[in-house]
Amino acid sequence: MQERVWGIAIAEDNEAFRVMLRDIVEYEPDMAVVALWKNGREVIEQIADIKPDILLLDVNMPVMDGIETVRTLNQRPLDTKVIMLTMHDDEDVVMQSLRYGASAYLVKDGAADDIVRAIREVAAGRGMVHPQVTPILLNAVAQMSRLNESWKEILTAREYDVLREMAKGRTNEQISEDLHISVKTVKNHVSHILAKLNVPDRAQASLHALRHRWVNL
């Protein structure tokens, strides 16, 4: 049975690096370069006809950069998977790339083996991030998961406990049991919470808490 050959497209404005990438890919028996592009506009104009399996996409290019390119591709019904290449490990760039559907993120000063390994990982349906970028991702995830404590400016600690339970869909009776307070006390806290947040009901209070990242579900 003949081994699958993956079609690889390369979008890179630096000719020397573009040629180097081409040579790295062509050396592998299960990979073939199917397109070489100098900017994102060429990618957008031609990718639907060429249909590469994987696109090596430089972040910093003239005419249309890599971020705008991957964002545009993410809105199209294409099966091409994207590996971002950059000299930078800027957090915004990393997060935007992955948010717009990139499967891997590599820095250009990494080893040639990293590129080959990334292609194989992405082809197998997995993702890959260069170790130099991993701390950025971990920090971003930590920031997203960290709760906003601005509720302290509005609610008491006990009111916050009740609001957190409300956001989980708990009834007054269940909150009473969980927090070891009477149902009447729960009702009083709920009334105070609605008044302080200026919302009409429990559902809106829960939405307020979620929207402001006061609680996690």
TIDO-727122 format. One record per residue (C-alpha): x, y, z; residue in three letters. Coordinates in pm, whole numbers, plus 50000, padded with zeros to 5 digits. Layout:
XYZALA
...
***
This chain:
500005000050000MET
501445033449894GLN
502115058150174GLU
500035089950184ARG
501875120650055VAL
500815152850227TRP
500505184050015GLY
502255212950187ILE
501895249550091ALA
504315276050216ILE
503515312950261ALA
506655332450347GLU
507825366250213ASP
511545359950274ASN
512765341049969GLU
515755324850139ALA
513635311550424PHE
510895301050181ARG
513415280449983VAL
514805265550303MET
511325254950411LEU
510695240050069ARG
513895219650088ASP
513095207250440ILE
509645195650331VAL
510705180449999GLU
513345159250174TYR
510595139650348GLU
509185110750139PRO
505625115650263ASP
505495153250193MET
505385174049876ALA
505345211849832VAL
502305221149624VAL
502505259249644ALA
504885287449735LEU
503345321049822TRP
504855354649919LYS
501925369950108ASN
498485363050247GLY
496615376849949ARG
498165350349723GLU
497095324149977VAL
493495336249982ILE
493305338749602GLU
494745304349524GLN
494265280649816ILE
490785268849714ALA
492145256449380ASP
495295240149518ILE
493745225649835LYS
496935218250033PRO
496645195450331ASP
498775218450544ILE
499815254850514LEU
503025267950669LEU
502075304150726LEU
504425332450821ASP
502945357851061VAL
504795388550930ASN
504155393150557MET
503405423250336PRO
500035429550166VAL
498195406050406MET
499855392550719ASP
499485357950866GLY
496945367351133ILE
494555382850883GLU
495125353550650THR
494315326550908VAL
491315346751025ARG
489995347850667THR
490685310850610LEU
488845302450931ASN
485675316450774GLN
485915293550470ARG
484965256850432PRO
488525244550379LEU
490175213050509ASP
493655228850508THR
495335229350848LYS
497555258650938VAL
500945259551108ILE
501985294751207MET
505645305151175LEU
507105336151335THR
510225351751480MET
508165364251774HIS
506485348752075ASP
504115377852137ASP
501145366652349GLU
498535384952140ASP
499865369651819VAL
499975334651969VAL
496445336552106MET
494965352051791GLN
496595325151576SER
495135296951782LEU
491785314551823ARG
491455316651445TYR
492055279751402GLY
495805274651364ALA
496795239151460SER
500405246751552ALA
502625276051636TYR
506385275151575LEU
509205300351606VAL
511485303651305LYS
514705299651498ASP
513695264451601GLY
515195233051453ALA
514235219651111ALA
513075187951287ASP
510475208851470ASP
508845218151140ILE
508755182251018VAL
507415170051352ARG
504755197351355ALA
503585187351008ILE
503295151051112ARG
501465160051434GLU
499015182751255VAL
498495157350976ALA
497585131951244ALA
494935155551381GLY
496935168151675ARG
498345202351758GLY
501795214651851MET
503215245552014VAL
506935252852032HIS
508315249852390PRO
509355286352375GLN
505685295752337VAL
504245271952598THR
504675295852894PRO
502675322052705ILE
499795297852656LEU
499865286953018LEU
499795323053133ASN
496905331252899ALA
494905301353023VAL
495585311553382ALA
494365346653308GLN
491195333753147MET
490455310053434SER
491225335453706ARG
488045349653856LEU
487395386853866ASN
486985397954227GLU
485275431154157SER
482175416554326TRP
483825426354653LYS
483015462654576GLU
479285454454561ILE
478455423154759LEU
479255409055098THR
481115376055115ALA
477915357655212ARG
475945373854929GLU
478655362554692TYR
478355326854824ASP
474625327854754VAL
475155342754407LEU
477665315754321ARG
475145289054419GLU
472415306754221MET
474615306353912ALA
474805268453947LYS
471015266853932GLY
470555257954298ARG
467175264254464THR
466755284054786ASN
466335251654976GLU
469495236754828GLN
471455268554898ILE
470145268055254SER
471425232755299GLU
474775238955130ASP
475565271055320LEU
473975259955649HIS
471675289955672ILE
467885292455684SER
465745295055372VAL
464515328855496LYS
468105341355517THR
468755328855164VAL
465715347655039LYS
466935379355208ASN
470365375655048HIS
468765369954707VAL
466695401654744SER
469785421554840HIS
471755407154547ILE
469045416154294LEU
468815451354432ALA
472575456954436LYS
473015443654082LEU
469885461853963ASN
468515430853791VAL
464925417553796PRO
465495380753871ASP
467865352453960ARG
468605343853597ALA
469795379153522GLN
471875379453838ALA
473545346953729SER
474215360953383LEU
475725392053540HIS
478055370653749ALA
479135349653451LEU
479585379553222ARG
481865396453472HIS
483755363953545ARG
482745364353910TRP
481945327353897VAL
482915296053708ASN
480385268853633LEU
***
